[in-house]
Amino acid sequence: MNRFNMTVAAIAVIGASASAQTYVWDDGSLDNSIGFGAETNVIWLSAFQISGLNSVIQSVEVAWQDSANTVAVGQAYNVHIWSDPTNDGDPTDAVLENSVASNVTVVSPVGGGTFETVNIVEALAGGAGTWFFVGLETAAAGTALFPAAIDLTAPHSNHAWIGTNPDPNNLAGILHLATAAPQLNGDWMIRANASAVPEPGTFIAIGIGLAALALRRRSK
């Protein structure tokens, strides 16, 4: 009985050794919201690079501004994840990998930073340093003219992009925020939570542990 418990404990420790990563550019304080000043679909996204083995996106966090002409609780939106086939941090040729529909549940005043979490699981290809993109899309609705919440405090990552009337499968016309509107340059209130892909050695260790467990149980 003691041998059985020891083997199970070893497997549990191995499984818990995976790391986790939050991909984030903002400083946690929402400064403003921007858009195109018209009832039009807007898409905005941030570029990130995979850190270590943390390439399995588990969820996306987003903050929204509580102000006139932004968004209201209940506003529909989509969360998208794209890969970067040329690995250059430029989403104009990005490949859409996954999408999830959601609704705004919480808004924050300027200076606030309450995030809501959307579960979206996507295992990204590529190792450390591989670029990928996480973004949001809102449909035209009422007076939500400026939906994209932003952190304007320097320094900026210069990895924010925005477009209008978007097709998430074709981002050829999306604009680099720092280039198109340098006076509005900042970082979107968008974050991605990721976990690691277990290394091959971890799978081997788990396999050995299971084999030992089976042998010990048969020998009882």
QUIJOCOR-V649114 format. One record per backbone hydrogen bond with DSSP energy under -1.0 kcal/mol. CO is the residue of the C=O (numbers start at 1). NH is the residue of the N-H. E is the energy in kcal/mol with one decimal. If there is no record, write none. Layout:
co-><CO | CO>
nh-><NH | NH>
e-><E | E>
This chain:
co-><1 | 2 | 3 | 4 | 5 | 6 | 7 | 8 | 9 | 10 | 11 | 12 | 14 | 19 | 21 | 23 | 30 | 32 | 34 | 38 | 41 | 42 | 43 | 44 | 45 | 46 | 48 | 50 | 51 | 53 | 53 | 55 | 56 | 57 | 58 | 59 | 60 | 61 | 62 | 64 | 65 | 67 | 69 | 72 | 75 | 77 | 78 | 79 | 80 | 81 | 81 | 82 | 83 | 84 | 91 | 95 | 98 | 100 | 102 | 104 | 108 | 109 | 112 | 116 | 118 | 122 | 127 | 130 | 132 | 133 | 134 | 135 | 136 | 137 | 138 | 141 | 143 | 145 | 148 | 149 | 150 | 150 | 151 | 159 | 160 | 161 | 162 | 163 | 167 | 171 | 175 | 176 | 177 | 181 | 182 | 187 | 188 | 189 | 191 | 192 | 193 | 193 | 194 | 195 | 199 | 199 | 200 | 201 | 202 | 203 | 204 | 205 | 206 | 207 | 208 | 209 | 210 | 211 | 212 | 213 | 214 | 215>
nh-><5 | 6 | 7 | 8 | 9 | 10 | 11 | 12 | 13 | 14 | 15 | 16 | 17 | 196 | 194 | 192 | 111 | 150 | 148 | 40 | 165 | 138 | 163 | 136 | 161 | 134 | 132 | 129 | 54 | 55 | 197 | 124 | 195 | 122 | 120 | 193 | 118 | 191 | 116 | 108 | 67 | 70 | 146 | 75 | 104 | 102 | 137 | 100 | 135 | 97 | 98 | 133 | 95 | 87 | 94 | 83 | 81 | 79 | 77 | 74 | 66 | 112 | 30 | 62 | 60 | 57 | 130 | 50 | 48 | 82 | 46 | 80 | 44 | 78 | 42 | 144 | 145 | 37 | 34 | 189 | 31 | 32 | 187 | 47 | 177 | 45 | 175 | 43 | 170 | 174 | 162 | 180 | 181 | 184 | 185 | 151 | 190 | 63 | 61 | 23 | 58 | 59 | 21 | 56 | 202 | 203 | 204 | 205 | 206 | 207 | 208 | 209 | 210 | 211 | 212 | 213 | 214 | 215 | 216 | 217 | 218 | 219>
e-><-1.8 | -2.1 | -1.9 | -1.9 | -2.2 | -1.9 | -1.9 | -2.1 | -2.0 | -2.0 | -2.3 | -1.4 | -1.3 | -1.4 | -3.4 | -2.0 | -3.9 | -3.1 | -2.1 | -1.8 | -2.5 | -2.2 | -2.6 | -2.7 | -2.3 | -2.2 | -2.4 | -3.2 | -2.1 | -2.2 | -1.9 | -3.0 | -2.3 | -1.9 | -1.2 | -2.8 | -3.1 | -2.6 | -2.7 | -3.0 | -1.1 | -1.4 | -2.7 | -2.3 | -2.7 | -2.9 | -1.9 | -2.1 | -2.3 | -3.1 | -1.5 | -2.3 | -2.0 | -1.1 | -2.1 | -2.5 | -2.2 | -3.0 | -2.3 | -2.5 | -3.5 | -2.5 | -3.6 | -2.2 | -2.8 | -2.6 | -1.9 | -2.8 | -2.8 | -2.4 | -2.6 | -2.7 | -2.2 | -2.6 | -1.6 | -2.3 | -2.7 | -1.3 | -2.3 | -1.8 | -2.4 | -1.5 | -2.6 | -1.9 | -2.0 | -2.0 | -3.1 | -2.4 | -2.9 | -1.8 | -2.5 | -3.1 | -2.5 | -2.5 | -1.2 | -3.0 | -1.9 | -1.7 | -2.3 | -3.6 | -3.4 | -1.4 | -2.6 | -2.1 | -1.3 | -1.3 | -2.1 | -2.4 | -2.3 | -2.4 | -2.5 | -2.2 | -2.4 | -2.2 | -2.6 | -2.1 | -2.3 | -2.3 | -2.4 | -2.1 | -2.0 | -1.6>
